[in-house]
Amino acid sequence: MNLPTSNVAASKQTAPQAIAQVQPLTETAQRRRILRRLRARPSVRGSLIILFTLIGLILVAPFFAPQDPYDLMMLSIMDGRLPPGSEHMDGWTYWLGTDAQGRDMLSAILYGLRISLLVGLSAVLLSTLIGALAGLLAAYKGGWVDTLLMRLVDFILGFPTILVALVLLAVLGRGVDKVIIALVMVQWAHYARIMRGRALQERRKEYIEAAQNLGFPTWRIMIKHLLPNCMGPILVFATIQIATAIVLEATLSFLGVGVPITEPSLGLLISSGFEYLLSGDYWISIFPGVALLLLILSINIVGDRLRISLDPRH
């Protein structure tokens, strides 16, 4: 029985479409799909605009900021607590006012954002590296190695993060590098647990067994085969943890145990203006708080949307 010509033509037209639907997406197509999903939400677009704007201002801070807040010779107590829009004797304008030390708030906020991003990115990068390797080693080796590493992870996660960071900084002292070390020591355990769970799933798959049967060394199987297939959840978690690290640094600086008082951290700026908050000098705490809020909120929105875009269930 012969099929009608129109049906044959329709089947020829729909066959490539059916084949395309069952073919797996290439890596480039997957990246494009993820980018389309990220750009689909107006909240994500707005967050990316805010984030890139803040990063751009941070990069040009030495050229754009009217004052170097690190240079104590440029500070004058006579300029302390000036309201927004006040003019300096040299001609420039304090658009966001000054703090109690006479420091220009706009300059201090720009440099404070640099410290916040430096601490957040450095802490997350080192925590990801240490935690991913520890979790990968625990999942692949198993036995007493897995037991030892996971009990250490349970011990670290059993204490409040802020409490452990306070104790570490009390021992190490104040400074940006000390804050990064403290944050790495309290955050790497989260990455180790996530990596171990993901690596245990991947370790049972055929390509790992094939690599073992081919006689590949352990380090090659772990680093070149197992690790790349486990990095998806780690990267999403690391994106969100950048905001967490920034909040922890601001909290520690607000409590007076983070960066030194000579460095304009956002937490220190908020703390220095807290006592003047009810006396009318609102700008000393409010403006750094708004900058910190915008930075954290934009990172959280992008990270949450990235998690949804990479989740097959969504």
DRENROBA-932347 format. One record per residue (C-alpha): residue in one letter; residue number from 0; x, y, z. Coordinates in steps of 0.5 Angstrom, whole numbers, plus 500, padded with zeros to 3 digits. Example, Ala and Ser with C-alpha at 12.3 -4.5 7.8 and 13.67 -1.06 7.14 Angstrom:
+-----+-----+-----+-----+-----+
: res :   n :  xx :  yy :  zz :
+-----+-----+-----+-----+-----+
:   A :   0 : 525 : 491 : 516 :
:   S :   1 : 527 : 498 : 514 :
+-----+-----+-----+-----+-----+
# end
This chain:
+-----+-----+-----+-----+-----+
: res :   n :  xx :  yy :  zz :
+-----+-----+-----+-----+-----+
:   M :   0 : 500 : 500 : 500 :
:   N :   1 : 503 : 507 : 498 :
:   L :   2 : 503 : 513 : 503 :
:   P :   3 : 500 : 519 : 500 :
:   T :   4 : 505 : 524 : 498 :
:   S :   5 : 504 : 529 : 503 :
:   N :   6 : 505 : 524 : 509 :
:   V :   7 : 511 : 522 : 506 :
:   A :   8 : 514 : 529 : 505 :
:   A :   9 : 511 : 531 : 512 :
:   S :  10 : 515 : 525 : 515 :
:   K :  11 : 521 : 527 : 511 :
:   Q :  12 : 521 : 534 : 514 :
:   T :  13 : 519 : 532 : 522 :
:   A :  14 : 525 : 526 : 522 :
:   P :  15 : 531 : 531 : 523 :
:   Q :  16 : 527 : 534 : 528 :
:   A :  17 : 525 : 528 : 532 :
:   I :  18 : 533 : 526 : 531 :
:   A :  19 : 535 : 533 : 534 :
:   Q :  20 : 530 : 532 : 540 :
:   V :  21 : 534 : 525 : 542 :
:   Q :  22 : 541 : 527 : 541 :
:   P :  23 : 544 : 530 : 547 :
:   L :  24 : 546 : 537 : 547 :
:   T :  25 : 553 : 539 : 546 :
:   E :  26 : 557 : 542 : 551 :
:   T :  27 : 557 : 549 : 547 :
:   A :  28 : 549 : 548 : 547 :
:   Q :  29 : 549 : 547 : 554 :
:   R :  30 : 553 : 553 : 556 :
:   R :  31 : 548 : 557 : 551 :
:   R :  32 : 542 : 554 : 554 :
:   I :  33 : 544 : 556 : 561 :
:   L :  34 : 546 : 563 : 559 :
:   R :  35 : 539 : 564 : 556 :
:   R :  36 : 536 : 561 : 562 :
:   L :  37 : 540 : 566 : 566 :
:   R :  38 : 538 : 572 : 562 :
:   A :  39 : 531 : 570 : 562 :
:   R :  40 : 529 : 573 : 569 :
:   P :  41 : 529 : 581 : 570 :
:   S :  42 : 532 : 580 : 577 :
:   V :  43 : 538 : 576 : 574 :
:   R :  44 : 539 : 582 : 569 :
:   G :  45 : 539 : 587 : 574 :
:   S :  46 : 543 : 583 : 579 :
:   L :  47 : 548 : 582 : 574 :
:   I :  48 : 548 : 590 : 572 :
:   I :  49 : 549 : 592 : 579 :
:   L :  50 : 554 : 587 : 580 :
:   F :  51 : 558 : 589 : 574 :
:   T :  52 : 557 : 596 : 576 :
:   L :  53 : 560 : 595 : 583 :
:   I :  54 : 566 : 591 : 580 :
:   G :  55 : 567 : 597 : 575 :
:   L :  56 : 567 : 602 : 580 :
:   I :  57 : 572 : 598 : 585 :
:   L :  58 : 577 : 597 : 579 :
:   V :  59 : 577 : 604 : 578 :
:   A :  60 : 577 : 606 : 585 :
:   P :  61 : 584 : 609 : 585 :
:   F :  62 : 583 : 614 : 579 :
:   F :  63 : 575 : 615 : 581 :
:   A :  64 : 575 : 616 : 589 :
:   P :  65 : 577 : 623 : 591 :
:   Q :  66 : 581 : 621 : 597 :
:   D :  67 : 586 : 615 : 599 :
:   P :  68 : 583 : 613 : 605 :
:   Y :  69 : 589 : 609 : 607 :
:   D :  70 : 593 : 615 : 607 :
:   L :  71 : 592 : 618 : 614 :
:   M :  72 : 596 : 624 : 612 :
:   M :  73 : 590 : 626 : 608 :
:   L :  74 : 585 : 626 : 614 :
:   S :  75 : 583 : 631 : 618 :
:   I :  76 : 579 : 631 : 624 :
:   M :  77 : 576 : 638 : 623 :
:   D :  78 : 572 : 635 : 617 :
:   G :  79 : 569 : 629 : 621 :
:   R :  80 : 562 : 628 : 620 :
:   L :  81 : 560 : 632 : 615 :
:   P :  82 : 553 : 631 : 611 :
:   P :  83 : 553 : 629 : 604 :
:   G :  84 : 554 : 634 : 599 :
:   S :  85 : 559 : 638 : 603 :
:   E :  86 : 565 : 641 : 600 :
:   H :  87 : 572 : 641 : 602 :
:   M :  88 : 577 : 647 : 602 :
:   D :  89 : 581 : 644 : 596 :
:   G :  90 : 574 : 644 : 592 :
:   W :  91 : 572 : 637 : 592 :
:   T :  92 : 565 : 635 : 594 :
:   Y :  93 : 564 : 630 : 599 :
:   W :  94 : 558 : 627 : 596 :
:   L :  95 : 556 : 621 : 601 :
:   G :  96 : 559 : 626 : 607 :
:   T :  97 : 565 : 624 : 612 :
:   D :  98 : 566 : 619 : 618 :
:   A :  99 : 568 : 621 : 625 :
:   Q : 100 : 575 : 621 : 622 :
:   G : 101 : 574 : 626 : 616 :
:   R : 102 : 574 : 620 : 611 :
:   D : 103 : 570 : 621 : 605 :
:   M : 104 : 565 : 616 : 605 :
:   L : 105 : 565 : 615 : 598 :
:   S : 106 : 572 : 613 : 597 :
:   A : 107 : 572 : 609 : 604 :
:   I : 108 : 566 : 605 : 601 :
:   L : 109 : 569 : 604 : 594 :
:   Y : 110 : 576 : 601 : 598 :
:   G : 111 : 571 : 597 : 603 :
:   L : 112 : 568 : 594 : 597 :
:   R : 113 : 575 : 592 : 594 :
:   I : 114 : 577 : 589 : 601 :
:   S : 115 : 570 : 585 : 601 :
:   L : 116 : 571 : 582 : 594 :
:   L : 117 : 578 : 580 : 595 :
:   V : 118 : 576 : 577 : 602 :
:   G : 119 : 570 : 573 : 599 :
:   L : 120 : 573 : 571 : 592 :
:   S : 121 : 580 : 569 : 596 :
:   A : 122 : 576 : 565 : 601 :
:   V : 123 : 572 : 561 : 597 :
:   L : 124 : 577 : 559 : 592 :
:   L : 125 : 582 : 556 : 597 :
:   S : 126 : 576 : 553 : 601 :
:   T : 127 : 574 : 550 : 594 :
:   L : 128 : 581 : 547 : 593 :
:   I : 129 : 582 : 544 : 600 :
:   G : 130 : 575 : 542 : 601 :
:   A : 131 : 574 : 539 : 594 :
:   L : 132 : 581 : 535 : 594 :
:   A : 133 : 579 : 532 : 601 :
:   G : 134 : 572 : 530 : 599 :
:   L : 135 : 575 : 527 : 593 :
:   L : 136 : 580 : 523 : 597 :
:   A : 137 : 575 : 521 : 602 :
:   A : 138 : 570 : 518 : 597 :
:   Y : 139 : 575 : 515 : 592 :
:   K : 140 : 580 : 512 : 598 :
:   G : 141 : 574 : 510 : 603 :
:   G : 142 : 576 : 506 : 609 :
:   W : 143 : 580 : 509 : 614 :
:   V : 144 : 581 : 515 : 610 :
:   D : 145 : 574 : 517 : 609 :
:   T : 146 : 572 : 516 : 616 :
:   L : 147 : 578 : 520 : 619 :
:   L : 148 : 576 : 526 : 614 :
:   M : 149 : 569 : 526 : 615 :
:   R : 150 : 569 : 526 : 622 :
:   L : 151 : 574 : 532 : 622 :
:   V : 152 : 569 : 535 : 617 :
:   D : 153 : 563 : 533 : 622 :
:   F : 154 : 567 : 536 : 628 :
:   I : 155 : 568 : 543 : 624 :
:   L : 156 : 561 : 543 : 622 :
:   G : 157 : 559 : 542 : 629 :
:   F : 158 : 561 : 549 : 632 :
:   P : 159 : 558 : 555 : 630 :
:   T : 160 : 562 : 559 : 624 :
:   I : 161 : 562 : 565 : 627 :
:   L : 162 : 565 : 562 : 634 :
:   V : 163 : 570 : 559 : 630 :
:   A : 164 : 572 : 565 : 626 :
:   L : 165 : 572 : 569 : 633 :
:   V : 166 : 577 : 564 : 636 :
:   L : 167 : 582 : 563 : 630 :
:   L : 168 : 582 : 571 : 629 :
:   A : 169 : 584 : 572 : 637 :
:   V : 170 : 590 : 567 : 636 :
:   L : 171 : 592 : 569 : 629 :
:   G : 172 : 591 : 577 : 630 :
:   R : 173 : 587 : 582 : 625 :
:   G : 174 : 589 : 583 : 618 :
:   V : 175 : 586 : 581 : 611 :
:   D : 176 : 590 : 575 : 610 :
:   K : 177 : 588 : 573 : 617 :
:   V : 178 : 581 : 574 : 616 :
:   I : 179 : 582 : 569 : 609 :
:   I : 180 : 585 : 564 : 613 :
:   A : 181 : 580 : 564 : 618 :
:   L : 182 : 574 : 563 : 613 :
:   V : 183 : 578 : 558 : 609 :
:   M : 184 : 578 : 554 : 616 :
:   V : 185 : 571 : 554 : 617 :
:   Q : 186 : 568 : 553 : 610 :
:   W : 187 : 572 : 548 : 607 :
:   A : 188 : 568 : 543 : 611 :
:   H : 189 : 562 : 544 : 607 :
:   Y : 190 : 565 : 543 : 600 :
:   A : 191 : 568 : 537 : 602 :
:   R : 192 : 562 : 534 : 604 :
:   I : 193 : 558 : 536 : 598 :
:   M : 194 : 564 : 533 : 594 :
:   R : 195 : 564 : 527 : 597 :
:   G : 196 : 557 : 526 : 596 :
:   R : 197 : 558 : 527 : 589 :
:   A : 198 : 564 : 523 : 588 :
:   L : 199 : 561 : 517 : 591 :
:   Q : 200 : 555 : 517 : 585 :
:   E : 201 : 560 : 518 : 580 :
:   R : 202 : 565 : 513 : 583 :
:   R : 203 : 560 : 507 : 581 :
:   K : 204 : 560 : 509 : 574 :
:   E : 205 : 563 : 505 : 568 :
:   Y : 206 : 568 : 510 : 566 :
:   I : 207 : 571 : 510 : 573 :
:   E : 208 : 572 : 502 : 572 :
:   A : 209 : 574 : 502 : 565 :
:   A : 210 : 580 : 507 : 567 :
:   Q : 211 : 582 : 503 : 573 :
:   N : 212 : 582 : 497 : 569 :
:   L : 213 : 586 : 500 : 564 :
:   G : 214 : 591 : 501 : 569 :
:   F : 215 : 591 : 509 : 570 :
:   P : 216 : 594 : 511 : 576 :
:   T : 217 : 590 : 514 : 582 :
:   W : 218 : 592 : 521 : 582 :
:   R : 219 : 590 : 521 : 574 :
:   I : 220 : 583 : 518 : 575 :
:   M : 221 : 581 : 523 : 581 :
:   I : 222 : 584 : 529 : 578 :
:   K : 223 : 582 : 528 : 570 :
:   H : 224 : 576 : 523 : 570 :
:   L : 225 : 573 : 524 : 577 :
:   L : 226 : 574 : 531 : 579 :
:   P : 227 : 571 : 535 : 572 :
:   N : 228 : 564 : 531 : 573 :
:   C : 229 : 563 : 533 : 580 :
:   M : 230 : 565 : 540 : 580 :
:   G : 231 : 558 : 542 : 578 :
:   P : 232 : 555 : 543 : 585 :
:   I : 233 : 561 : 545 : 588 :
:   L : 234 : 561 : 551 : 583 :
:   V : 235 : 554 : 553 : 584 :
:   F : 236 : 555 : 552 : 592 :
:   A : 237 : 562 : 557 : 591 :
:   T : 238 : 558 : 562 : 588 :
:   I : 239 : 553 : 563 : 593 :
:   Q : 240 : 558 : 562 : 599 :
:   I : 241 : 562 : 568 : 596 :
:   A : 242 : 556 : 572 : 599 :
:   T : 243 : 557 : 568 : 605 :
:   A : 244 : 564 : 570 : 606 :
:   I : 245 : 563 : 577 : 605 :
:   V : 246 : 558 : 577 : 610 :
:   L : 247 : 562 : 574 : 615 :
:   E : 248 : 568 : 578 : 614 :
:   A : 249 : 563 : 584 : 615 :
:   T : 250 : 561 : 581 : 621 :
:   L : 251 : 568 : 580 : 624 :
:   S : 252 : 570 : 587 : 622 :
:   F : 253 : 564 : 590 : 625 :
:   L : 254 : 565 : 586 : 632 :
:   G : 255 : 573 : 589 : 632 :
:   V : 256 : 576 : 583 : 630 :
:   G : 257 : 577 : 583 : 623 :
:   V : 258 : 581 : 588 : 619 :
:   P : 259 : 585 : 593 : 622 :
:   I : 260 : 582 : 600 : 624 :
:   T : 261 : 586 : 603 : 618 :
:   E : 262 : 583 : 599 : 613 :
:   P : 263 : 576 : 602 : 610 :
:   S : 264 : 572 : 595 : 611 :
:   L : 265 : 565 : 596 : 610 :
:   G : 266 : 564 : 592 : 617 :
:   L : 267 : 568 : 597 : 620 :
:   L : 268 : 565 : 603 : 617 :
:   I : 269 : 558 : 601 : 619 :
:   S : 270 : 561 : 600 : 626 :
:   S : 271 : 564 : 606 : 626 :
:   G : 272 : 557 : 610 : 625 :
:   F : 273 : 553 : 606 : 629 :
:   E : 274 : 554 : 610 : 635 :
:   Y : 275 : 552 : 616 : 631 :
:   L : 276 : 546 : 613 : 628 :
:   L : 277 : 540 : 616 : 632 :
:   S : 278 : 544 : 623 : 633 :
:   G : 279 : 542 : 624 : 626 :
:   D : 280 : 549 : 622 : 622 :
:   Y : 281 : 545 : 617 : 619 :
:   W : 282 : 550 : 617 : 613 :
:   I : 283 : 556 : 614 : 616 :
:   S : 284 : 552 : 607 : 617 :
:   I : 285 : 547 : 607 : 612 :
:   F : 286 : 551 : 608 : 606 :
:   P : 287 : 556 : 602 : 607 :
:   G : 288 : 550 : 598 : 609 :
:   V : 289 : 547 : 599 : 602 :
:   A : 290 : 553 : 598 : 599 :
:   L : 291 : 554 : 591 : 602 :
:   L : 292 : 546 : 590 : 601 :
:   L : 293 : 547 : 591 : 594 :
:   L : 294 : 553 : 587 : 593 :
:   I : 295 : 550 : 581 : 597 :
:   L : 296 : 544 : 581 : 594 :
:   S : 297 : 546 : 581 : 587 :
:   I : 298 : 551 : 575 : 588 :
:   N : 299 : 545 : 571 : 592 :
:   I : 300 : 540 : 572 : 586 :
:   V : 301 : 545 : 570 : 581 :
:   G : 302 : 548 : 564 : 585 :
:   D : 303 : 541 : 562 : 586 :
:   R : 304 : 539 : 562 : 579 :
:   L : 305 : 545 : 559 : 577 :
:   R : 306 : 543 : 553 : 581 :
:   I : 307 : 536 : 553 : 578 :
:   S : 308 : 539 : 553 : 571 :
:   L : 309 : 544 : 547 : 572 :
:   D : 310 : 539 : 543 : 576 :
:   P : 311 : 536 : 538 : 571 :
:   R : 312 : 529 : 538 : 575 :
:   H : 313 : 528 : 545 : 573 :
+-----+-----+-----+-----+-----+
# end
